Amino acid sequence: MIAAYLVLLIPLIGILYFALAGHRADTGKINVRFNGICLLATIWLAINVLNQGTIISSGKAFLIDPFNVYLIVLTAFVGFTTSIFSSPYMAHEKEIGKLSDGRLKLYHSMFQGFMLAMYLVLTTNNMGIMWVAMEGATLATVLLVSLYRTPESIEAAWKYFILCGVGIAQALFGTILLYYAAVQIGDGENALLWSVLYENADKLNPEILEIAFVFLLIGYGTKIGLVPLHNWLPDAHSEGPTPMSAVLSGLLLNDALYAVVRNKMLVDGATDSNMAGFLMMGFGMLSFLVAAILLHRQKDIKRLFSYSSIEHMGLMTFSFGIGGPLATFAALLHMTVHSLTKSAIFVTVGHAAQLAGTQRIDQIRGLIKTQPRIGWGLLIGTIAIAGFPPFGVFTSEFLVLLATMHSYPWLAPLLLLGIGIAFAGLFRHIQPMVYGDKPKDQQPITANLWPVMIHLALVLWLGLAIPGFLANWFSQATLLISGSTPL
């Protein structure tokens, strides 16, 4: 468990370092180093899990299994690549007067705080601590969303804080009900340990767990961005710094969905019904279709891709709701490729907005002519997230469609309709931004697109062939969640 402790200790040290040392010329590079070291620790942790299986700390406070370990590595990887992009991006924001040294000090401290909270959500074995960590991520995000201190960013931060605060309160009530069900069968001291709950799921009161899951889905579903609980997400994306959008869309939404799936596993073990799955399918399909339609109405490029995130999170929620090995495998794969693709897109979006001096879609034009790497990065990223072959998003969406046709064939036309509407909504906006006429008097900027190229190359690789070790990872996680493997 030493690696797991390091994963939590490194960002904690990062928070203290940036808070005490303040902002210097090399602060962005130091942030990259913190995240790079943490990535190495997560790889070490993953190797231990692959060799030894599920690991539980001596006090049972932490649990690492095939389900959360791959998300831990994914979180560290996206955090690392985003910090690489963040360093020159935030330096440019300071150069043009949008940020001061004090704000950059806050930004880097909260970046590490955000990462710490997400790692704690994934590694803890205690459902109460998971709730606390999710609340910590909320508070860190509020400070990041309001970083620019404009009236719009402050409004977005308050909206985020109020909506997610109310949502997380629902999750707290659900957690209390979970505790109440657990103490009826055993030791109250260990009642909220997930490993204990999972072992005794068949002894838990099914009625209490079903009620608890409703509150947990609403609470954590607010963080996922499920419709109609999604209103905070577009504002947070559009008003906060772009690196925050990359980790928010690529990582935090995954963590909230992870919490829902953990609780679904308990409900499935306690009841003979698929009540939890049906709820997830309903919220997921609603989010998928509504977000696909709202893509057509967007005028801000970051809001456009925030609705794309809602669409894809809805699809993942729907797939986990279907259950079964194929749907679960597809959802795990989709979590991976969406995180990689969407974080890459937000990197290009950030550079495109800096180049044009605005986030308005109608004022971003001719990217391929002005700065080809940014234009091609945005175009290829959009092609990938829209589900074009041979990218990994196509593979995962195709598997979701197959699972739907097998279990609920009457829902397959809705999936195809939503995918088509989303495709049209993305490309009606992207085409003029990429291929339009080059604006006059627009000077190129220094753009770091290495994270984009690495992420999109990985997504392409996952679309062509899933590596054996990763397929084994997904299969073990699928077995844990659904009780069987897709192979």
C-alpha positions in Angstrom: 0.0 0.0 0.0 3.0 2.3 0.0 2.2 3.4 -3.6 -1.3 4.3 -2.6 -0.1 6.4 0.3 2.3 8.2 -2.1 -0.5 8.9 -4.5 -2.2 10.9 -1.7 0.9 12.3 -0.1 2.4 13.9 -3.2 -0.5 16.2 -4.1 -0.8 17.1 -0.4 2.9 18.2 -0.4 2.1 20.1 -3.6 -0.7 22.0 -1.9 1.6 23.1 0.9 4.5 23.9 -1.3 2.5 26.2 -3.7 0.7 27.8 -0.8 3.9 28.6 1.1 6.3 29.3 -1.8 3.9 31.4 -3.8 4.2 31.9 -7.6 7.6 32.0 -9.3 8.7 31.8 -13.0 9.1 28.0 -12.7 6.0 27.2 -10.7 4.2 25.7 -13.8 7.1 23.4 -14.4 7.2 22.3 -10.7 3.5 21.6 -11.0 4.3 19.3 -13.9 6.9 17.5 -11.8 4.5 16.9 -8.9 2.0 15.3 -11.3 4.7 13.3 -13.1 5.9 11.8 -9.8 2.3 11.0 -8.9 1.8 9.3 -12.3 4.8 7.0 -11.6 3.4 6.2 -8.2 0.1 5.2 -9.7 1.8 3.0 -12.3 3.6 1.2 -9.4 0.3 0.8 -7.6 -1.3 -0.7 -10.8 1.5 -3.2 -11.2 1.0 -4.3 -7.6 -2.8 -4.8 -8.1 -2.2 -6.7 -11.4 0.2 -9.0 -9.7 -1.5 -9.4 -6.3 -5.2 -8.7 -7.0 -7.3 -6.5 -4.7 -5.3 -4.7 -2.0 -6.8 -3.5 1.3 -4.7 -1.5 3.8 -4.1 -2.9 7.3 -6.8 -0.6 8.9 -9.2 -1.2 5.9 -9.2 2.5 5.2 -8.1 2.1 1.7 -9.1 -0.4 -1.0 -7.5 -0.8 -4.4 -9.1 -3.2 -6.9 -9.2 -3.6 -10.7 -12.1 -1.2 -10.9 -10.6 1.8 -9.3 -6.9 1.3 -10.0 -7.3 1.9 -13.7 -9.2 5.1 -13.0 -6.4 6.2 -10.6 -3.8 5.7 -13.4 -6.1 7.5 -15.9 -6.6 10.4 -13.4 -2.8 10.7 -12.9 -2.1 10.6 -16.6 -4.6 13.2 -17.6 -3.5 15.4 -14.6 0.1 15.1 -15.8 -0.6 16.0 -19.5 -3.0 18.8 -18.5 -0.3 20.3 -16.3 2.1 20.3 -19.2 -0.5 22.3 -21.2 -1.3 24.4 -18.2 2.2 25.8 -17.7 2.5 27.9 -20.8 -1.2 28.6 -21.0 -1.4 30.1 -17.5 1.8 32.1 -18.2 0.1 33.6 -21.2 -2.9 34.5 -19.1 -0.6 36.4 -16.8 1.1 38.1 -19.7 -2.1 39.6 -21.0 -3.1 40.7 -17.5 -5.9 38.3 -16.8 -4.2 36.8 -13.8 -1.9 38.0 -11.0 0.8 36.2 -9.1 -1.6 35.7 -6.2 -4.2 34.1 -8.4 -1.6 31.8 -10.0 -0.5 30.7 -6.5 -4.2 29.9 -5.7 -4.5 28.1 -9.1 -1.6 25.8 -8.6 -2.5 25.0 -5.0 -6.1 24.2 -5.9 -4.9 22.1 -8.9 -3.1 19.9 -6.5 -6.0 20.0 -4.1 -8.4 19.0 -6.8 -6.1 16.0 -7.7 -5.8 15.0 -4.1 -9.6 15.0 -3.7 -10.1 12.8 -6.8 -7.4 10.3 -5.6 -9.1 10.1 -2.2 -12.5 9.4 -3.9 -11.0 6.5 -5.8 -8.8 5.0 -3.1 -10.9 5.2 0.1 -12.8 2.1 1.3 -15.1 4.3 3.4 -18.3 5.5 1.7 -18.4 8.4 4.2 -14.9 9.5 3.3 -15.8 9.2 -0.3 -18.5 11.7 0.2 -16.1 14.1 2.1 -13.6 13.8 -0.7 -16.2 14.6 -3.3 -17.2 17.7 -1.3 -13.5 18.6 -1.2 -13.3 18.4 -5.0 -16.4 20.7 -5.2 -14.7 23.3 -3.0 -11.5 23.2 -5.0 -13.4 23.5 -8.2 -15.4 26.6 -6.9 -12.1 28.4 -6.4 -10.8 27.4 -9.8 -14.0 28.4 -11.6 -13.9 31.9 -10.0 -10.2 32.4 -10.6 -10.6 35.3 -13.1 -12.9 37.2 -10.7 -15.1 38.5 -13.5 -18.8 38.9 -12.7 -19.5 36.0 -15.0 -17.0 33.7 -13.4 -18.2 34.5 -9.9 -21.8 33.9 -10.9 -20.7 30.5 -12.4 -18.8 29.6 -9.2 -21.8 30.4 -7.0 -24.1 28.5 -9.3 -21.8 25.5 -9.2 -21.4 25.8 -5.4 -25.2 26.0 -4.7 -26.3 23.3 -7.2 -23.6 20.8 -6.3 -23.9 21.7 -2.6 -27.6 20.8 -2.7 -26.8 17.7 -4.8 -24.0 16.5 -2.5 -26.4 17.0 0.5 -28.7 14.4 -1.2 -25.7 12.1 -1.4 -25.0 12.6 2.3 -28.6 11.6 3.1 -28.2 8.5 0.9 -25.0 7.7 2.7 -26.7 8.0 6.1 -29.4 5.6 4.9 -26.7 3.2 3.8 -25.1 3.4 7.2 -28.5 2.8 8.8 -29.0 -0.3 6.8 -25.5 -1.5 7.6 -25.7 -1.1 11.4 -28.8 -3.4 11.5 -26.6 -6.4 10.6 -23.3 -5.8 12.4 -20.5 -3.7 13.7 -21.3 0.0 13.5 -17.6 1.0 13.5 -17.1 -0.7 10.1 -20.6 -0.1 8.7 -19.5 2.3 6.0 -16.6 0.3 4.7 -17.3 -0.7 1.1 -15.6 -4.1 1.4 -17.7 -5.0 4.4 -20.9 -3.7 2.8 -20.2 -5.7 -0.4 -19.5 -8.9 1.5 -22.8 -8.6 3.4 -24.9 -7.0 0.6 -27.4 -9.9 0.6 -28.1 -9.3 4.3 -28.9 -5.6 3.9 -32.5 -4.3 3.9 -33.3 -4.0 0.2 -36.0 -1.3 0.7 -33.6 1.0 2.6 -30.9 0.5 0.0 -33.3 1.3 -2.8 -34.3 4.5 -1.2 -30.7 5.3 -0.4 -29.7 4.8 -4.0 -32.3 7.3 -5.2 -30.7 10.0 -3.1 -27.1 8.9 -4.0 -27.9 8.9 -7.7 -29.4 12.4 -7.5 -26.5 13.6 -5.4 -23.6 12.2 -7.3 -25.6 12.6 -10.5 -25.4 16.3 -10.0 -21.6 16.0 -10.1 -21.8 13.8 -13.2 -23.9 16.4 -15.0 -27.0 14.3 -15.6 -30.0 16.1 -16.9 -31.9 17.9 -15.3 -29.1 18.3 -12.7 -26.6 19.7 -15.2 -27.1 23.4 -15.3 -23.8 24.2 -13.4 -21.6 22.3 -15.8 -21.7 24.6 -19.0 -21.2 27.7 -16.9 -18.2 26.2 -15.0 -16.6 25.2 -18.2 -17.1 28.5 -20.0 -15.9 30.8 -17.2 -13.1 28.9 -15.5 -9.5 28.4 -16.9 -9.3 25.9 -19.7 -6.9 23.5 -17.8 -9.6 23.2 -15.2 -12.1 22.3 -17.9 -9.8 19.5 -19.1 -9.6 17.8 -15.7 -13.2 18.6 -14.8 -14.6 17.0 -17.9 -12.0 14.3 -18.2 -11.7 13.2 -14.5 -14.2 14.6 -12.0 -17.2 13.4 -13.9 -15.7 9.9 -13.9 -15.2 10.0 -10.2 -18.8 10.8 -9.5 -20.0 8.0 -11.9 -17.6 5.7 -10.1 -19.3 6.5 -6.8 -22.7 5.7 -8.3 -21.5 2.4 -9.7 -20.0 1.4 -6.4 -23.4 2.0 -4.7 -25.2 0.2 -7.6 -23.2 -2.9 -6.9 -24.4 -2.8 -3.3 -28.1 -2.4 -4.3 -27.8 -5.2 -6.9 -26.4 -7.5 -4.2 -29.2 -6.7 -1.8 -32.2 -6.9 -4.1 -33.4 -9.2 -6.8 -34.6 -6.3 -9.0 -32.7 -4.1 -11.4 -34.2 -0.9 -9.9 -30.8 0.8 -9.7 -30.0 -0.1 -13.3 -33.4 1.2 -14.6 -32.9 4.5 -12.8 -29.4 4.9 -14.3 -30.7 3.9 -17.8 -33.5 6.5 -17.5 -31.3 9.4 -16.4 -28.5 8.3 -18.8 -30.7 8.2 -21.9 -32.4 11.5 -21.0 -29.0 13.2 -20.5 -27.7 11.7 -23.8 -30.6 12.9 -25.9 -31.1 16.4 -24.3 -27.4 17.2 -24.5 -27.2 16.1 -28.1 -30.1 18.5 -29.0 -28.6 21.4 -27.0 -25.3 21.1 -28.9 -27.0 22.9 -31.7 -27.9 26.0 -29.6 -24.4 26.8 -28.3 -22.5 30.0 -29.1 -19.5 29.5 -26.8 -16.9 26.9 -27.8 -16.3 25.7 -24.3 -20.0 25.4 -23.6 -20.3 23.4 -26.8 -17.9 20.7 -25.6 -19.3 20.8 -22.0 -22.7 19.7 -23.5 -20.7 17.0 -25.4 -19.4 15.8 -21.9 -23.0 15.6 -20.6 -23.9 13.6 -23.7 -21.1 11.1 -23.2 -21.6 10.8 -19.4 -25.2 10.1 -20.1 -24.2 7.3 -22.4 -21.8 5.8 -19.8 -24.5 6.0 -17.1 -27.0 4.3 -19.5 -24.5 1.5 -20.3 -23.7 0.8 -16.6 -27.4 0.8 -16.0 -27.9 -2.0 -18.6 -25.5 -4.1 -16.6 -24.1 -7.4 -17.9 -20.5 -8.0 -19.0 -20.7 -6.4 -22.5 -22.4 -3.2 -21.4 -20.0 -2.9 -18.4 -16.9 -3.5 -20.5 -18.2 -0.9 -23.0 -18.8 1.7 -20.3 -15.3 1.2 -18.8 -13.7 1.6 -22.3 -15.9 4.7 -22.9 -14.8 6.3 -19.7 -11.2 5.9 -20.8 -11.5 7.1 -24.4 -13.8 10.0 -23.5 -11.4 11.3 -20.8 -8.4 11.2 -23.2 -10.3 12.7 -26.1 -12.2 15.4 -24.2 -9.1 16.6 -22.3 -7.3 16.8 -25.6 -10.1 18.8 -27.2 -10.1 21.3 -24.3 -6.4 21.9 -24.8 -7.0 22.8 -28.5 -10.0 24.9 -27.5 -7.9 26.8 -25.0 -5.4 27.7 -27.6 -8.1 28.5 -30.2 -9.7 30.9 -27.7 -6.3 32.5 -27.0 -5.6 32.9 -30.7 -9.0 34.5 -31.4 -9.2 36.4 -28.2 -12.7 35.1 -27.5 -14.6 31.9 -26.9 -17.5 32.9 -29.2 -17.9 30.3 -32.0 -18.8 32.9 -34.6 -15.5 34.8 -34.1 -13.2 31.8 -34.2 -12.4 31.2 -37.9 -9.8 29.8 -40.2 -7.8 27.9 -37.6 -6.1 25.6 -40.1 -5.0 28.7 -42.1 -3.9 30.7 -39.1 -2.3 28.0 -37.0 -2.6 24.6 -38.7 -1.6 22.5 -35.6 -4.4 24.0 -33.5 -6.9 23.6 -36.4 -6.1 20.0 -37.1 -6.0 19.1 -33.4 -9.5 20.5 -33.0 -10.8 18.8 -36.1 -9.3 15.4 -35.3 -10.4 15.6 -31.7 -13.9 16.4 -32.8 -13.9 13.5 -35.3 -12.8 11.2 -32.5 -15.4 12.4 -29.9 -18.1 12.2 -32.6 -17.5 8.5 -32.8 -15.8 8.1 -36.2 -13.9 4.9 -36.8 -11.2 3.9 -36.2 -11.0 5.9 -33.0 -11.7 4.3 -29.6 -14.9 6.2 -29.1 -16.4 4.4 -32.1 -15.5 1.1 -30.6 -17.0 1.8 -27.2 -20.2 3.3 -28.7 -20.5 0.3 -31.0 -20.2 -2.0 -28.0 -22.9 0.0 -26.1 -25.1 -0.3 -29.1 -24.6 -4.1 -29.3 -25.3 -4.4 -25.6 -28.5 -2.3 -26.0 -29.7 -4.4 -29.0 -29.1 -7.6 -26.9 -30.9 -6.4 -23.8 -33.3 -3.6 -24.8 -33.5 -3.6 -28.6 -36.3 -1.0 -28.6 -33.9 1.6 -27.2 -31.3 1.1 -30.0 -33.1 3.5 -32.4 -32.9 6.2 -29.7 -29.1 5.7 -29.3 -28.6 5.9 -33.1 -30.8 9.1 -33.2 -28.8 10.7 -30.4 -25.5 9.9 -32.0 -26.7 11.4 -35.3 -28.0 14.6 -33.7 -24.8 15.0 -31.7 -22.7 14.5 -34.8 -24.6 17.2 -36.7 -24.5 19.6 -33.7 -20.7 19.3 -33.4 -19.8 19.7 -37.0 -22.2 22.5 -37.9 -20.0 24.6 -35.4 -16.6 23.1 -36.0 -16.5 23.3 -39.8 -16.5 27.1 -40.1 -14.1 27.5 -37.1 -11.6 25.2 -38.8 -12.1 25.9 -42.5 -13.4 29.5 -42.5 -11.5 32.5 -43.8 -8.4 33.6 -42.0 -9.2 36.6 -39.8 -7.2 39.8 -40.5 -4.4 40.9 -38.1 -4.4 37.7 -36.1 -0.9 36.6 -35.0 0.0 33.0 -34.2 0.6 32.0 -30.5 2.9 29.6 -28.9 0.9 26.4 -28.6 1.9 23.2 -26.7 0.1 20.4 -28.5 2.1 17.4 -27.2 -0.8 16.4 -24.8 -3.2 16.5 -27.7 -1.1 14.3 -30.0 -0.4 11.8 -27.2 -4.0 11.6 -26.2 -5.4 11.2 -29.7 -2.7 8.7 -30.6 -3.8 6.6 -27.6 -7.5 6.9 -28.5 -6.6 5.8 -32.1 -4.6 2.8 -30.7 -7.6 1.8 -28.5 -9.8 1.9 -31.5 -7.5 -0.3 -33.5 -6.5 -2.8 -30.9 -6.9 -2.8 -27.1 -3.5 -3.9 -25.6 -3.6 -7.2 -23.7 -2.8 -5.8 -20.3 -5.6 -3.2 -20.6 -8.1 -5.7 -21.9 -7.2 -7.8 -18.8 -7.7 -4.8 -16.6 -11.1 -4.1 -18.1 -12.1 -7.8 -17.9 -11.2 -7.9 -14.2 -13.1 -4.7 -13.5 -16.1 -6.1 -15.5 -16.0 -9.3 -13.5 -16.1 -7.3 -10.2 -18.9 -5.1 -11.3 -21.2 -7.5 -13.3 -20.2 -10.9 -12.0 -18.9 -12.2 -15.3 -16.5 -11.2 -18.1 -17.4 -10.3 -21.7 -14.9 -12.9 -23.1 
